[in-house]
Amino acid sequence: MLPRLPVHDAQVPHPGTLNLDHVAHFVPDREAAAAALVRLGFAPTPFSEQFHRLQADGPLVPAGTGNRCVMLREGYLEFLTPFMDTPVAGQLRDSIARYTGVHLVAYGTADAEADHARLSAAGFTPLPPVRLQREADAPSGTTTVRFVVTRTPPGTMAEGRIQFCGHQTPEGVWQERWLSHPNRAAGLRRVFVVVADPAEAAARYASYAGIACDPVAGTVGTEFVQQTARGTLHLMDTAALQARFAPDGALMPPCLPWIAGHELSSDDLPETQRLLQAAGMPVRVLPDGRLRVLLPPELGGFILFSRH
């Protein structure tokens, strides 16, 4: 049994609150994605096949998908790949047909039942909570990691798979050996979602998560922010995205809606910049000092790095 440390307990929010737990890129080629992550200075976990139960007391069956993760001291990044002919794998392939990149945003939760009740009361018709598990490498052999996921039917949230994730075994996910990265990435801070109508999306996300979305004043375009107990969701139109992060015109949505990217904190921002530039990555220093990195096509989207 793996020991449970403070970093593990910090991943589960207090009851009645949510945090920004992780985002997931849907990628068609798991090996190409892994190689791109290493070039970016990340230390991804080994590939792990996913299993789920179709009924609460049913047998474990393959989901047809698997992942590698970039584990951070606060949250993580997931890179999901379909590799079988299953309904779940088909959903991933349909999303990848739209674009390679982030298609999933997970709120961290301590109470899946409360999330389900809130979604029902708000008229979202949530699916029954799903109990997922997968085998993860451990220092000695393997360990089983378990999650409870609450989500709504595909298409309910046009932006992607917006769900709630309750970690039952964070010690198996946030293993200390996976928390250090050459690029000094430390935590997941923000996710940026580009939509045609930010006001409509803000009202919907406020109802979905039970957290207000506040307008951002004094910016080009329209933007709303939703502040969780740890991490922020940004809902913006294309004009706001380009004014804030792409005055060079480098970020053009492949379609709308588009979960365009995310922001990570860095323990050493100059070292992050040095490593990325040495690797030939397209790095731009924004006026506020953050680094914008256009991700390779194997991953899709962009990352901002900021001081921890």
N, C-alpha and C positions, 0 to 999 in steps of 0.2 A: 504494500500500500504506500502511495506517495504521501509525503507530509503536506499538510495544509499550512500555508504561510500567510502573512498579512497581505501580500500582493494578490493572493487568490481571493481572500475575503473582500478586497477592495473592488473586485470586478462585479459583485452583486450589489445593486443599489438597495438603499433602505426601503422597506415596505411603503407603498404609497408613492414612490418616485420611480422614474425611469432614467436610464443613461443611454449614451450612444455606444452600443456594445461593439458592433462591427459592421463593415460593409463587405460586399462580395462582388468581385469581378467574375462574370461568366466568360470563359475562354475556351476556344475550340481545341487547342493543342497544349496539353499539360506540360510537356517537356519544353516546348518553346517558351511558355510562360515562365517556367522555373528558371530557365537560362536568362531571361530578361530581368527577373527579380535579382538574380545574383549580380548582373551587370550594374543594376541600380544600387547595389550595396546592401541588399537585404540578405538575411539568412533564413530562407523558407524551411518549413517543416517537411518531412517526407510525405509523399502522396499517401492518402488514406481513403479507402473505399467507405461509403456511407450505407447504413442500413436503417430501416424503420419498421414500425409495426402498423399495419393497416387498420387493426382494431386494438383497443387498449390491452386486451389479453391475448392477442394473436401472436404468431411466430414472427421472428425477425426475417425480413426479406430484403434483398438488395434494392437500394433506391435507384441504381443505375448511374449514380454520380459519385464523384470523389473530389477531394480537395487537397491543396496545400495551403498553409497559412503563414502569415507574417505576424508573429506574436509580439505584442508591445506591452509595456508596463501598464498602459491604460488602453484597453480595447485591443482589436486586432483587425487585420485584413485577411479576407478569404479569397481563394481563387478556385472556382468551381468548374469542373469539366464533366460533360456527359460522355459516357462510354458504353452504354447498353441501350436496348430498346425498351424503355419503361415510360410511363406517363410523366414522371418527374424529369427524366432525361429529355423527353420531348419538349417540355416547357422551357428547359434551358436552351435547347436548339432553336426554338422559336424566338427566344430573346436574342440570341447571338445573331440570328438572321437580321435583326434590326440594327445591332451594332455590338462589337466586342467592347466590354467595359463593365462598369458597375450597374447591376440590375437589382441589387438587394441592399436594403438598409434595415438593420436589426436594432431595435430598442432593447436594452438590457432590462430585465424585470426580476422581481422577487416573488411575484404572485400571478401565475398564468391564469388562474381562475378569475381574479379581479379584472385582468385585461379582457378576458372573454366576456365577462358580464358587462363591462363598459362598452365594448364594441357592439354587443347585442342591443344595449339600451340606445346606442347612437344610430341603430339601423344598418349596421354593416354586415350582418349575417355571418359571423365568424365560423370557420370550420372547427371541429373538435380539436382540442390541443393534441399535438403530435409528439410522441416520445421518440426521439432520435438517439442513436448511439453509433459509435464507430470505435475501431481499435486504433490506438495511437502508440507510437514508439515511446518507450520509457527507458530510463537508464539501464534497467535490467529487464529485458523482454518487452512486453507490451502492457498497456493499461486500457481499460474501457472508459470512454468519456460519454457522458449522457447529458441530454438537453431536453427541455420541454419548449416546444415552439407553438405559438398561437398566431394564426394568420387568417386572412379572408380568401375567398375564392379568387383564382387568377382573373385579372382584369378589373377587380374592384378598385384597386389603386393603379391608375394608368401609368404611373411612374415606374412601377416594378413590383418586386416582392417586398412589401413593407411589413415587417413582422416583429414579434416580440419573442425574445429568447431568454429562457431561464436556465442558468448553468447549475447543474447538480454536482458536477465534479470539476470545478475550476482548476484544481491541482493537477489534473491530467492534461489540461489545455495550456495553461500558463506555466510550462516547465522552465525553470531558471535558465537552462542551457539554450533556449530559443529566444531569450529576451534581449540579447545583445546583437547589434547589427553594425557592420563597418561604417554605414552611413549615419550612425548615431540616432536613428529614429527611436522615439520614446513613447509617443502616445497619439491616439486618434482624437483629434480636436473638433473637426468640422466636416460636413458633407454638403456638397453644392448640387442642387437640383434645379434644372432649367425647365421652365414650363411656359406655356403660352399665356396663362392667366394666373399670376401669382396670388391675387386676392382670393380667387376661388380655391386654389390649392391650399392657401393658408387657413381658410375656414375649415376645409376638409381635414387637414392634418391636426388642427387644434381639437376637433371632435374625435379623431382617430386615436390620438395619444392622450387626450385629456390635458394638454399643455398649450397655453396660448401661443399664437404666432404674432409677433409684433412687427409693425412696419419699420423699415429703415429710412430715415429722413435724409434729405440732402444728397442723394446719389442720383446718377443718371439711370434711367430705367426704373423698374419697380422691384423691390426686394422685401421679403419678410424673414424673420429669424425665429426659431423655436429653441429656447434654451432648456436643455435637460439638466439633471443633476450633475452630469459630466458630459460635455460635448454639445455642439450646436448644429441644428439643421437649417440650411439656408434655402429658401425658395425664391427664385429670381427669373426675370425674363432675359432674353438674349442680350438686350442692350445693357443691363446691369452686369451680366457676366463679362462682356467684352470691355466695358468701361473699367471694371475693377481688376481684371486679370489678364486681359488680352488687348491692350491698345495697339499691339502690332498685328491684330487680326488673325492670330494663330489659333484661336478657338472658335470653330464654326460647328454648331450642333449638327450631327448627322441626321437628326430627326427630333421632334418634340413629342412628348417630354424626353428629357435626357438627364440621367444622373451623371453629371459631368466629371466629378472628381472629389477629392477630399484633402484635408489638411492634417499633417502630422507635426508634432513637436519634435525638436532635435535637441539633444544634450550638448551639441557643439556645432552650431550652424556654419561657421567657417570651414570646419572639417567636412561637413555634409557637402558644401559647395565644391570644395577641392576634389573630393572623391567623384562626384557626379561629372564635373568638367573633365577630369582625367579619363573617365570612361566614355567621353564623347557624347554625353547626354545634353539635350537642348535646355540649358538652364538660363532663366531670365530673372534678374534681381528686380523685384517690384519696388515702387517708391517707398513702401513701408518697411522694406528690408526683408520681406519674405522671399523665398525662392520658389519660382514656378518651374515645374518640370513637365514637359510633354512626354507622356508615357509611350513606349514602343507600341506598335500596332498589335503585338501579341497580347498586350494587357488592356489598352484603350484608356482614353481619358487623360487626366492630369493630376498631379500632386502638388500641393504647396507644402513647403517646410518652413517652420517658424521656430523661434527660440522657445525652449521649454520654460 
